[in-house]
């Protein structure tokens, strides 16, 4: 592997961010399941039985494992987070699946040339600090005519569940950093024109980008653990005093009540489904 250049993401995902995803793996898998299904259905409809599949930013392995079970082939997941990959490997062993998981930065990883038939990602490609270089590297790792399929978030205004925590707690956490569309992070590819330009510059063709809206769910009892460990509010809560933490939790509880129905959290989620050819 070449030197991992995305230092900020390397630190974040091998620190508190990565540990939070490991802790919350069951609830995150549940709430993101509709997006996993989009990817798996798309690949299953087109992939050859022995396809070599690479899952980018695979996290704790949900999509990689689902592809291995449904599509078969040779499945590999790559992620910069060691704790998340360790959990992914454990889950593969428990399910007796032959899946390869790599700790590495897909932006700079030295993949063998023209190796993969299919590249996929469930919200794992938005963190590159040089996305054109990253997608160029991934294009070189893809066989001619190979497919790229990923989902990424649309604009924050289209995802109220994503932004409610910041709005509700901003008066208590004045140092919160806003999510900026187009910068490395969850909404890096909120603008489809930018996404198309990045992919084209990276050597991809036949680019198709379409909006998808789904309903995500989680048990109500998982909501506050999720909100207090994830995102900018979760990061801020790691360093505040007890009183401020209690006030933020109360504000979150009230603000998110609109998403809770009969013991279940239900929220609309808006993404882009992106497909391209190598």
C-alpha positions as CSV (number, residue, x, y, z in Angstrom):
1,X,0.0,0.0,0.0
2,X,1.2,3.5,-0.7
3,X,1.3,6.2,2.0
4,X,-2.1,7.1,3.3
5,X,-2.5,10.7,2.5
6,X,-5.9,11.5,4.0
7,X,-4.5,12.3,7.4
8,X,-7.5,14.0,8.9
9,X,-9.8,11.1,8.0
10,X,-7.2,8.6,9.2
11,X,-7.1,10.2,12.6
12,X,-10.9,10.6,12.9
13,X,-11.9,7.1,11.8
14,X,-9.3,5.4,14.0
15,X,-10.3,7.5,17.0
16,X,-13.7,8.4,18.4
17,X,-15.6,8.3,15.1
18,X,-14.6,4.8,14.3
19,X,-15.2,3.6,17.9
20,X,-18.7,5.1,17.8
21,X,-19.5,3.3,14.6
22,X,-18.4,0.0,16.1
23,X,-20.5,0.6,19.2
24,X,-23.6,1.6,17.2
25,X,-23.1,-1.0,14.5
26,X,-26.5,-2.7,14.9
27,X,-28.6,0.5,14.9
28,X,-26.5,1.9,12.0
29,X,-27.0,-1.2,10.0
30,X,-30.7,-1.1,10.6
31,X,-31.2,2.6,9.8
32,X,-29.1,2.5,6.6
33,X,-30.5,-0.8,5.4
34,X,-32.6,0.8,2.6
35,X,-29.5,2.2,1.1
36,X,-27.7,-1.2,1.4
37,X,-30.6,-2.8,-0.4
38,X,-30.4,-0.2,-3.3
39,X,-26.8,-1.2,-3.9
40,X,-27.2,-4.9,-3.5
41,X,-30.3,-5.0,-5.8
42,X,-28.4,-3.0,-8.5
43,X,-25.3,-5.2,-8.4
44,X,-27.4,-8.5,-8.2
45,X,-29.3,-7.5,-11.3
46,X,-26.2,-7.1,-13.4
47,X,-23.1,-8.8,-11.9
48,X,-21.6,-12.0,-13.3
49,X,-21.6,-14.9,-10.9
50,X,-17.8,-14.7,-10.4
51,X,-17.5,-10.9,-10.3
52,X,-14.8,-9.3,-8.3
53,X,-16.5,-6.7,-6.1
54,X,-14.8,-3.9,-4.1
55,X,-16.8,-2.1,-1.3
56,X,-15.3,1.4,-0.7
57,X,-15.4,2.8,2.8
58,X,-17.0,-0.5,3.9
59,X,-17.1,0.4,7.6
60,X,-18.1,-2.6,9.7
61,X,-18.9,-4.6,6.6
62,X,-22.7,-4.6,6.2
63,X,-22.8,-4.1,2.4
64,X,-19.8,-6.2,1.7
65,X,-21.3,-9.2,3.6
66,X,-24.7,-8.7,2.0
67,X,-23.1,-8.8,-1.4
68,X,-21.2,-11.9,-0.5
69,X,-24.4,-13.6,0.6
70,X,-26.6,-12.6,-2.3
71,X,-24.3,-12.1,-5.3
72,X,-21.3,-14.3,-4.4
73,X,-18.2,-13.7,-6.4
74,X,-15.0,-12.4,-4.8
75,X,-15.9,-9.6,-2.3
76,X,-13.4,-7.2,-0.8
77,X,-14.0,-4.3,1.5
78,X,-11.6,-1.5,2.2
79,X,-11.8,1.2,4.9
80,X,-9.3,3.5,6.6
81,X,-10.7,2.6,10.1
82,X,-8.9,-0.3,11.8
83,X,-11.6,-0.8,14.6
84,X,-14.3,-0.9,12.0
85,X,-12.4,-3.4,9.8
86,X,-11.7,-5.6,12.8
87,X,-15.4,-5.8,13.5
88,X,-16.1,-6.5,9.8
89,X,-13.7,-9.4,9.9
90,X,-15.3,-10.8,13.0
91,X,-18.7,-10.6,11.4
92,X,-17.5,-12.4,8.3
93,X,-16.0,-15.2,10.4
94,X,-19.3,-15.5,12.4
95,X,-21.3,-15.9,9.2
96,X,-18.7,-18.2,7.6
97,X,-18.2,-15.9,4.6
98,X,-15.0,-15.8,2.6
99,X,-14.6,-12.0,2.4
100,X,-11.4,-10.0,2.3
101,X,-11.2,-6.8,4.4
102,X,-8.3,-4.3,3.9
103,X,-7.3,-1.5,6.2
104,X,-6.3,1.2,3.8
105,X,-7.1,4.6,2.2
106,X,-8.8,3.8,-1.1
107,X,-7.7,7.2,-2.4
108,X,-4.1,6.1,-2.5
109,X,-4.1,2.3,-2.1
110,X,-2.0,0.4,-4.6
111,X,-4.6,-1.9,-6.0
112,X,-3.4,-4.2,-8.8
113,X,-4.4,-2.7,-12.1
114,X,-7.7,-3.7,-13.7
115,X,-8.7,-6.1,-10.9
116,X,-12.3,-5.4,-10.0
117,X,-15.5,-5.8,-12.1
118,X,-17.7,-3.8,-9.7
119,X,-17.0,-1.0,-7.2
120,X,-19.7,0.0,-4.7
121,X,-20.1,2.2,-1.7
122,X,-22.8,3.1,0.8
123,X,-21.8,6.6,1.9
124,X,-18.1,5.8,1.9
125,X,-16.7,7.9,-0.9
126,X,-17.5,11.4,0.4
127,X,-14.4,11.8,2.6
128,X,-11.6,11.9,0.0
129,X,-9.5,15.1,0.3
130,X,-8.6,14.7,-3.4
131,X,-11.6,13.1,-5.0
132,X,-10.4,13.4,-8.6
133,X,-7.2,11.5,-7.7
134,X,-9.2,9.0,-5.6
135,X,-11.6,8.2,-8.4
136,X,-8.7,8.0,-10.9
137,X,-7.0,5.5,-8.7
138,X,-10.2,3.5,-8.4
139,X,-10.7,3.7,-12.2
140,X,-7.2,2.1,-12.7
141,X,-8.2,-0.7,-10.4
142,X,-11.3,-1.5,-12.4
143,X,-11.5,-3.7,-15.4
144,X,-12.5,-2.1,-18.7
145,X,-16.2,-1.7,-18.7
146,X,-16.4,-2.3,-15.0
147,X,-19.2,-0.7,-13.0
148,X,-19.2,1.9,-10.2
149,X,-22.3,2.2,-8.0
150,X,-22.6,4.3,-4.9
151,X,-25.0,6.3,-2.8
152,X,-24.2,9.7,-1.3
153,X,-26.3,12.2,0.6
154,X,-28.2,15.0,-1.1
155,X,-28.2,18.5,0.4
156,X,-28.7,19.0,4.1
157,X,-31.9,20.9,3.5
158,X,-33.3,17.7,1.9
159,X,-32.3,15.6,5.0
160,X,-34.0,17.2,8.1
161,X,-33.1,14.3,10.3
162,X,-29.4,14.9,9.6
163,X,-29.5,18.6,10.6
164,X,-32.0,18.7,13.5
165,X,-29.4,18.0,16.1
166,X,-27.3,20.9,15.1
167,X,-30.2,23.3,15.0
168,X,-31.6,22.1,18.3
169,X,-28.3,22.4,20.2
170,X,-26.5,25.3,18.5
171,X,-27.4,27.7,21.4
172,X,-25.8,25.3,23.8
173,X,-22.8,24.3,21.7
174,X,-21.6,27.5,20.0
175,X,-18.5,26.0,18.6
176,X,-20.3,23.5,16.4
177,X,-18.9,23.5,12.9
178,X,-21.5,23.6,10.1
179,X,-21.7,20.8,7.5
180,X,-20.5,22.4,4.3
181,X,-21.7,20.9,1.0
182,X,-18.8,20.1,-1.3
183,X,-16.1,19.7,1.3
184,X,-14.9,16.3,2.5
185,X,-17.6,14.9,4.7
186,X,-21.2,13.6,4.5
187,X,-22.4,16.0,1.9
188,X,-19.3,16.3,-0.3
189,X,-21.3,15.2,-3.3
190,X,-24.6,16.9,-2.6
191,X,-24.2,18.8,-5.9
192,X,-24.7,16.3,-8.8
193,X,-23.0,18.5,-11.3
194,X,-19.8,18.5,-9.1
195,X,-20.1,14.7,-8.7
196,X,-20.4,14.3,-12.5
197,X,-17.3,16.6,-13.0
198,X,-15.2,14.7,-10.5
199,X,-16.0,11.3,-11.9
200,X,-15.4,12.4,-15.5
201,X,-12.0,13.9,-14.5
202,X,-11.2,10.6,-12.8
203,X,-11.8,8.7,-16.1
204,X,-15.3,7.4,-15.6
205,X,-17.9,7.4,-18.3
206,X,-21.6,6.7,-18.7
207,X,-22.3,8.6,-15.5
208,X,-25.9,8.4,-14.3
209,X,-27.1,10.3,-11.2
210,X,-30.6,10.1,-9.9
211,X,-32.4,11.2,-6.7
212,X,-33.7,8.5,-4.4
213,X,-35.9,9.1,-1.3
214,X,-36.4,6.4,1.3
215,X,-37.7,6.0,4.8
216,X,-35.2,5.0,7.5
217,X,-36.1,3.5,10.9
218,X,-34.6,2.7,14.2
219,X,-36.0,1.7,17.6
220,X,-36.8,4.8,19.8
221,X,-34.5,3.6,22.6
222,X,-31.5,3.8,20.1
223,X,-32.2,7.4,19.2
224,X,-30.4,9.3,22.0
225,X,-27.4,7.0,22.0
226,X,-27.2,7.6,18.2
227,X,-27.5,11.4,18.5
228,X,-25.0,11.7,21.4
229,X,-22.3,9.7,19.7
230,X,-22.6,10.6,16.0
231,X,-22.0,13.7,13.9
232,X,-20.8,17.1,15.1
233,X,-23.1,17.1,18.1
234,X,-21.8,13.7,19.2
235,X,-18.2,15.0,18.9
236,X,-18.9,18.1,20.8
237,X,-20.5,16.2,23.7
238,X,-17.3,14.4,24.4
239,X,-15.8,17.5,25.9
240,X,-18.6,19.4,27.6
241,X,-19.5,19.5,31.2
242,X,-22.3,17.5,32.8
243,X,-24.8,20.3,32.9
244,X,-24.4,21.2,29.3
245,X,-24.6,17.6,28.3
246,X,-27.9,17.2,30.1
247,X,-29.3,20.4,28.5
248,X,-28.3,19.2,25.0
249,X,-29.8,15.8,25.6
250,X,-33.1,17.5,26.7
251,X,-33.1,19.7,23.6
252,X,-32.4,16.7,21.3
253,X,-35.2,14.7,22.9
254,X,-37.7,17.5,22.3
255,X,-36.5,18.3,18.8
256,X,-36.6,14.7,17.5
257,X,-40.0,13.9,19.0
258,X,-41.6,14.6,15.6
259,X,-39.7,11.6,14.1
260,X,-41.0,9.2,16.8
261,X,-44.2,7.2,16.2
262,X,-45.3,4.3,18.4
263,X,-41.8,3.5,19.8
264,X,-40.1,3.7,16.4
265,X,-38.0,6.5,14.8
266,X,-39.0,7.1,11.2
267,X,-37.4,9.7,9.0
268,X,-37.1,10.6,5.3
269,X,-33.7,10.4,3.8
270,X,-32.6,11.8,0.5
271,X,-29.6,10.5,-1.5
272,X,-28.1,10.3,-4.9
273,X,-27.8,7.0,-6.6
274,X,-24.7,7.3,-8.8
275,X,-23.6,4.8,-11.4
276,X,-20.7,5.0,-13.9
277,X,-18.6,2.8,-16.2
278,X,-14.8,2.3,-16.2
